Amino acid sequence: MIPLVVLDLDGTVIGSDGQVRQCVWEAAARAREAGVKVAVCTGRPAFGVALRIAERLGPDNPHVFQSGAHVGYPDGRTIQVTALREADVRALIATARSEGAVLELYTPSELFVERRTTLSERHAKLLGVTAIVRDLEDVAAREPVVRAQWVAPLGEHEALLEGIPEGITAATATSPALPGIAFVNMTRAGTSKASALAALAKHLRVPLKDVMAVGDSENDVPMLDIVGHPRVVANGAPAVLARYERVVPSVEECGAAEALDEAIGLPIG
C-alpha cells in the first residue's frame, strides 16, 4: 500500500466540464478506508471549489494550495504560508497596467483583481469565488500576497513571462475547463509544488519515496520528480507524458481513480 496519494486538480481530477467524476470520489473513499491519505496539490486557492474538493477527498489531513505557497488543513489550520515580496508584486502590477493584462493577486483567503474582464470573470466562476476589485497597489501594501497569477490566451502569455522578477518562481498551467488559456502561477522564489509537497510529507511522516503524485501539466513536474511513484494522466502535456514511465487514463476516463486503486493494491486494467 502507498500511504499518501497527492492529486493535482485541473486536468487531473477536474475535467473539461469543471466537475470531478463520481469514480474519483468512490476511489478516494476506498483509499481512505484502506488507510491511504489523499491530498490535493493545486495552484488553486484554499477557498471556493478547491477547498470543497479537498474537504471531500481528504477531510482529516493537510493539502497544498496556491502552487505551494499555502499548506494547510480544510478547517483553516495552517502548516506554512509563504508570501511574495512587496517589491516583486509592485513590479507585476506595473506590467499588468502597461500591457493591459489580467493579473490576479491571492491572499490565503481572498482573490483580488484591479478590474473585471470577461476572462477574469470566467476564471473566478471556474474557481467558485467572487474576485474583489481593488487597487492592487493597495493590496500589495496591506495584504499578505502569497501568489500572483497571469491569466492570458495561450501564446500571449509568453511575453508576460519575460518580465517576471528574479525573486519569483513561475510555472505555467492549463485547464480543460478553460481551453486556450494559460495560467502563469507566480510564487516566491524557491516555493513550488515540490517544496510544499516535501513539507506536507514531512508533516505526515511519510518518506517521499513512498508518495504517489498524479499530475498533467509542466507545473506538476517538480512534485512528480521528488516522489517515488509519479503518475501522469493520458491527457497530460506531451513533454510531461514523455518524462515519466507510468501513464494512467485521462481525466475523463478516471485516471486519478485508477491511480488511487493502484495505491491500495487493487487490480488495474
Secondary structure, 3 states (H helix, E strand, C coil): CCCEEEECCECCCECCCCCECHHHHHHHHHHHHHCCEEEEECCCCCCCHHHHHHHHHCCCCCEEEHHHCEEECCCCCEEEECCCCHHHHHHHHHHHHHHCCEEEEECCCCEEECCCCHHHHHHHHHHCCCCEECCHHHHHHHCCCCEEEEEEECCCHHHHHCCCCCCEEEEEECCCCCCCEEEEEEEECCCCHHHHHHHHHHHHCCCHHHEEEEECCHHHHHHHHHCCEEEEECCCCHHHHHHCCCEECCHHHCHHHHHHHHHCCCCCC
